[in-house]
Amino acid sequence: MGDHITIYIKSECPFCIKAQQELVKQKINHTTFIMDEEPDLLLEAKEKWGHFTVPIVLSHEKPGEGPARLVGGWTELRELLASEGA
């Protein structure tokens, strides 16, 4: 995993809430974009990353810098954290 996680969420999504809580619990540096009132931007993110559910979890070296890579959603984030022993 990179040094920073970016997640796109919807506030009522249970998997989004779990992802956000886990990042906070494990003190992982992250940025959260709540997309409740940004359906067009959320659709753009879904199309860009080819991930059509929320949360959309991205990993990169520094916030807003360098290429990001798609981690996936909550399940993939949980698996990544488990594999890294976080």
N, C-alpha and C positions, 0 to 999 in steps of 0.2 A: 504494500500500500504506500502511496505517496505521503508527503508530510501534511497534506490538507485534503479534506473531503468536502465536496459540495453536494447538497441534496435539494431536490425540488420536491415539494410536498403539497398536499392539501390538508387543511387543518382537521378535517373530520375523518381522515383515512387512518384506520387502526394500525396498518403496517408503517405508515409514515410516522405516526406517534412513537411506535416501537423503535424505529431507526433513530429518530431524534433523541429519544431517551437513552438509548445505548451509547450514542456518541457522547452525550453529556456525562453519563455514568463513567465511561472509560476515559474521560477527559481528552478526547480526540479533537484536535483543531479542525473546525468545520464552519461552513457557511450554509445557512438554510434560507431557501427562497420559498415563501408561502405563496402558492399560485392560485388561491381561491378566487381572486378577482382579476386574474390574468389568463383567461382561457386561451387566448391567441398565442401568448408567449409560451404557455405550457405545451400547446400543440406543436409549436416550433421546436421546443426542446425534445419532445417525444420523437418527432420526425428526424431531427438531427442525430440523435443517439440511437434511433431504431429500438427504443424501449417504450412501449405504449401503455405502461401502467405507472402508478406512483407508489412509492418514491422512486425517483431517478437518482441514483447514487454515482457520483464521479470521484475519481481520485486524481490528484495532481501534486506536483512538488510544492508550489506556493500558490496562495489564493490569487486567482486571476492571471497567473503567469504560466507559460509553457503549455504543452499539450496535455489535456486531460484524457483519462481513459475511463470507459464505462465499467463500473463495478456491476451494476444491475439494480436490483431492488432490495427489499428487506432480506429476503432469503440469501442472496449472494453476499450482502454486507455481513450478515451473521456468520456465514461460512468463512468469509475472508478474515474476520476478527478471530474466529476460533482457530483457523490455521496459523495465525500469527501469534497465538497465545495471548491476545490482548484481553 
